[in-house]
């Protein structure tokens, strides 16, 4: 297992290096003049020249990338041009809020996906199986923004049982319970599409295992239905790990719209505001954080897959 993890970590090094190239080039080649965006078109030439030198915009692109990479390795992502604060100081609180929202939505994705997928596999032609298929189809097909607006209209405006945005009430002491109330609607809106995909993939994998020769052999030996289901679920678990890892990465990268709609102070909303203000150091740092997290999630999924299926650890 250690050699397997070591190989995965070594393979991640060139991947992360390539990610840094793509992130820097994408942000550096954005059309427009960041100096004019920060100082305005009527700024004096002296101020424009001073800001351009401070941002290093006059140097060649490879030199700028080398300087940025060297500082990034030292966890120095620069200074936010809009807020005049270190990028890491701005990113960390927003990243914590995004991880909280993503982890909550991921719990809903796994729990709901396994439940609906198992019901669809065990009762494919019964009422519960048809209901499970209908719910997963609705979850996959419904646009995320429509679901978010519908949840807000029903639970925040009509029923008034949940808040429509933010992390705490304006008046009140806050606390974990208040945070949990604000977390419900954005977590459900973010989890709906991944939940439907997870349920469909896991249901198909479990149904294949239940109709395989393995299941027939277990039944012929007199094992109970629960024992057969346990063995078949274990064989279908690698598929669940794979699709779960992909959906976790999707949640981490795709909550920007949910955070904007529900005024959640996460990384997606921060990047949206940074792009509007042309805060390039903050955009670079935020996109790099998301990309590195994506690579880390893939390594964790590979490790979990190898732990479940020992054959992968011996594959050269």
C-alpha positions in Angstrom: 0.0 0.0 0.0 2.9 2.4 0.8 4.4 1.8 -2.7 1.1 2.4 -4.3 0.6 5.7 -2.5 4.2 6.7 -3.2 3.6 6.1 -7.0 0.4 8.2 -6.9 2.2 11.0 -5.1 5.0 11.0 -7.6 2.6 11.1 -10.5 0.8 14.0 -8.8 3.9 16.2 -8.9 4.0 16.8 -12.7 0.2 17.1 -12.7 0.3 19.9 -10.1 3.2 21.6 -12.1 1.1 21.5 -15.2 -1.8 22.9 -13.2 0.3 25.9 -12.2 1.2 26.6 -15.8 -2.4 26.5 -16.9 -3.6 28.6 -14.0 -0.9 31.3 -14.5 -1.3 31.4 -18.3 -5.1 31.5 -18.2 -5.1 34.4 -15.8 -2.2 36.3 -17.4 -3.8 36.1 -20.9 -7.2 37.5 -19.8 -8.0 40.4 -22.1 -7.9 43.8 -20.7 -5.6 46.1 -18.8 -5.5 45.3 -15.1 -3.8 48.7 -14.4 -6.7 50.6 -16.0 -9.2 48.4 -14.1 -7.6 49.2 -10.8 -6.7 52.9 -11.3 -9.2 53.9 -13.9 -8.6 55.2 -17.5 -7.8 58.7 -16.3 -4.9 57.8 -14.0 -1.6 59.7 -14.5 1.2 57.9 -16.3 3.4 57.9 -13.2 0.8 56.0 -11.1 0.3 53.6 -14.0 4.0 53.0 -14.3 4.5 52.5 -10.6 1.6 50.0 -10.3 2.8 48.1 -13.4 6.2 47.7 -11.9 4.8 46.6 -8.6 2.7 43.9 -10.3 5.6 42.9 -12.5 3.6 43.4 -15.7 6.6 44.7 -17.6 8.6 41.5 -17.4 8.4 38.6 -19.9 5.7 36.0 -19.2 8.1 33.1 -18.4 10.0 35.3 -15.9 6.7 36.3 -14.3 5.7 32.7 -14.1 9.1 31.7 -12.5 8.7 34.4 -9.9 5.1 33.5 -9.1 5.9 29.7 -8.9 8.9 30.4 -6.6 6.7 32.4 -4.2 3.8 29.9 -4.5 6.1 27.0 -3.4 6.8 29.1 -0.3 3.0 29.6 0.2 3.3 33.3 -0.7 0.5 33.9 -3.2 1.0 37.7 -3.3 -1.2 40.5 -2.2 -4.7 41.1 -3.2 -4.8 44.3 -5.4 -8.4 45.1 -4.4 -8.2 44.5 -0.7 -4.5 45.2 -0.1 -4.2 42.1 2.0 -2.2 38.9 1.6 -4.0 36.4 -0.7 -3.7 33.5 1.7 -5.3 35.7 4.5 -8.2 36.3 2.2 -8.5 32.7 0.8 -8.4 30.7 4.0 -11.7 31.8 5.5 -13.5 31.5 2.2 -11.9 28.1 1.6 -13.1 26.9 5.0 -16.7 28.0 4.2 -16.5 26.2 0.8 -15.2 23.0 2.4 -18.1 23.2 5.0 -20.7 23.5 2.2 -19.0 20.9 0.0 -18.7 18.3 2.8 -22.3 18.8 3.9 -23.5 18.4 0.3 -21.3 15.4 -0.2 -22.8 13.6 2.8 -26.2 14.2 1.2 -24.9 12.9 -2.1 -23.5 9.6 -0.6 -26.5 9.0 1.7 -29.2 9.8 -0.9 -27.3 8.2 -3.8 -26.7 4.9 -2.0 -30.3 4.8 -0.7 -32.0 5.5 -4.0 -29.6 3.3 -5.9 -30.1 0.4 -3.6 -33.9 0.8 -3.8 -33.8 0.9 -7.5 -31.6 -2.2 -7.7 -33.6 -4.3 -5.2 -37.1 -3.3 -6.5 -36.5 -2.4 -10.2 -40.1 -3.1 -11.2 -42.0 -2.2 -8.0 -43.5 1.1 -6.9 -40.4 2.0 -4.9 -38.1 1.2 -7.8 -40.1 3.3 -10.2 -40.2 6.2 -7.6 -36.4 5.9 -7.2 -35.9 6.1 -11.0 -38.2 9.1 -11.3 -36.4 10.9 -8.5 -33.0 10.3 -9.9 -34.1 11.4 -13.4 -35.6 14.6 -11.9 -32.4 15.3 -9.9 -30.2 14.9 -12.9 -32.5 16.9 -15.3 -33.4 19.8 -13.0 -31.2 22.9 -13.6 -29.3 23.9 -10.5 -30.3 27.6 -10.6 -34.0 26.6 -10.9 -33.8 24.3 -7.9 -32.0 27.0 -5.9 -34.7 29.6 -6.7 -37.5 27.1 -6.0 -36.1 26.1 -2.6 -35.7 29.8 -1.7 -39.3 30.6 -2.8 -40.8 27.7 -1.0 -38.8 27.4 2.3 -37.6 31.0 2.7 -40.4 33.1 1.3 -43.5 31.0 1.5 -43.1 28.8 4.5 -40.4 31.0 6.2 -38.8 28.1 8.0 -35.3 28.5 6.6 -33.2 31.6 5.8 -32.5 32.6 2.2 -28.8 33.3 2.5 -25.8 34.1 4.5 -24.3 32.1 7.4 -25.9 33.7 10.4 -28.9 35.9 11.2 -28.3 39.6 11.4 -29.9 39.8 14.8 -29.0 37.0 17.2 -26.1 35.2 18.8 -25.4 32.9 15.9 -23.9 29.5 16.9 -23.9 26.0 15.3 -27.6 25.7 15.1 -28.0 29.0 13.3 -25.2 28.0 10.9 -26.9 24.6 10.3 -30.2 26.4 9.4 -28.4 28.6 6.9 -26.5 25.6 5.5 -29.6 23.5 4.5 -30.8 25.2 1.4 -27.4 25.7 -0.3 -26.3 22.2 0.5 -29.5 20.6 -0.9 -29.2 22.8 -4.1 -25.6 21.8 -4.6 -26.1 18.1 -3.9 -29.1 17.5 -6.1 -27.4 16.8 -9.5 -24.5 14.7 -8.0 -27.0 12.8 -6.0 -28.9 11.7 -9.0 -25.8 10.7 -10.9 -24.5 8.7 -7.9 -27.8 6.9 -7.4 -27.9 5.9 -11.1 -24.3 4.6 -11.3 -24.4 2.8 -8.0 -27.9 1.3 -8.7 -26.6 -0.1 -12.0 -23.5 -1.5 -10.5 -25.4 -3.2 -7.6 -28.1 -4.5 -10.0 -25.3 -6.1 -12.1 -23.8 -7.8 -9.0 -27.2 -9.0 -7.8 -27.8 -10.8 -11.2 -24.3 -12.2 -11.5 -23.0 -15.7 -11.0 -21.5 -14.6 -7.7 -25.0 -13.8 -6.3 -26.4 -17.1 -7.6 -23.6 -19.0 -6.0 -24.1 -17.3 -2.6 -27.8 -18.0 -2.7 -27.2 -21.7 -3.6 -25.0 -22.0 -0.5 -28.0 -20.9 1.6 -26.8 -17.4 2.5 -29.5 -15.0 3.6 -30.7 -12.1 1.5 -28.9 -9.6 3.7 -25.6 -11.5 3.4 -25.9 -11.7 -0.4 -26.7 -8.0 -0.5 -23.7 -7.3 1.7 -21.3 -9.2 -0.5 -22.7 -7.6 -3.7 -22.5 -4.2 -2.2 -18.9 -4.7 -1.4 -18.2 -5.7 -5.0 -20.1 -2.6 -6.2 -18.3 -0.3 -3.7 -15.3 0.6 -6.1 -17.8 2.1 -8.5 -19.3 4.1 -5.6 -15.8 5.3 -4.7 -15.0 6.4 -8.2 -18.3 8.2 -8.8 -18.2 9.7 -5.3 -14.7 11.1 -5.8 -15.8 12.7 -9.1 -18.9 14.2 -7.6 -16.9 15.5 -4.6 -14.5 17.3 -7.1 -17.6 18.5 -9.0 -19.0 20.0 -5.8 -15.8 21.7 -4.9 -15.6 23.4 -8.3 -19.2 23.8 -9.0 -20.6 25.6 -5.9 -19.8 29.0 -7.3 -23.3 29.6 -8.5 -24.9 28.2 -5.3 -22.6 30.4 -3.2 -23.6 33.5 -5.3 -27.3 32.8 -5.0 -27.4 32.1 -1.3 -24.8 34.8 -0.4 -22.5 32.1 1.0 -19.1 33.6 1.7 -17.1 30.8 0.1 -14.3 30.5 -2.4 -16.6 30.5 -5.4 -18.2 33.8 -4.5 -14.8 35.2 -3.7 -13.5 34.3 -7.1 -16.5 35.8 -8.8 -16.0 39.1 -7.0 -12.2 38.9 -7.7 -12.8 38.4 -11.4 -15.2 41.4 -11.5 -12.5 43.6 -9.8 -9.7 42.1 -11.9 -7.9 41.1 -8.7 -5.4 38.8 -10.6 -3.3 37.6 -7.6 -6.5 36.5 -5.8 -7.9 34.8 -8.9 -4.7 32.9 -9.4 -4.5 31.8 -5.8 -8.1 30.7 -5.6 -8.0 28.8 -8.9 -4.8 27.1 -7.9 -6.3 26.1 -4.5 -9.3 24.5 -6.2 -7.0 22.7 -8.7 -4.7 21.3 -6.1 -7.7 20.2 -4.0 -9.0 18.4 -7.1 -5.7 16.5 -7.5 -5.7 15.6 -3.8 -9.2 14.3 -4.0 -8.2 12.0 -6.9 -5.2 10.7 -4.8 -7.6 9.9 -1.9 -10.0 8.2 -4.2 -7.3 6.0 -5.7 -6.0 5.1 -2.2 -9.6 4.2 -1.0 -10.1 2.2 -4.2 -6.9 0.3 -3.7 -7.8 -0.4 -0.1 -11.1 -1.9 -1.1 -9.7 -3.8 -4.1 -6.3 -5.3 -3.2 -5.7 -6.3 -6.9 -4.9 -2.6 -7.7 -2.1 -2.5 -5.2 -0.3 -5.3 -7.0 -0.8 -3.9 -10.5 2.4 -2.6 -12.1 
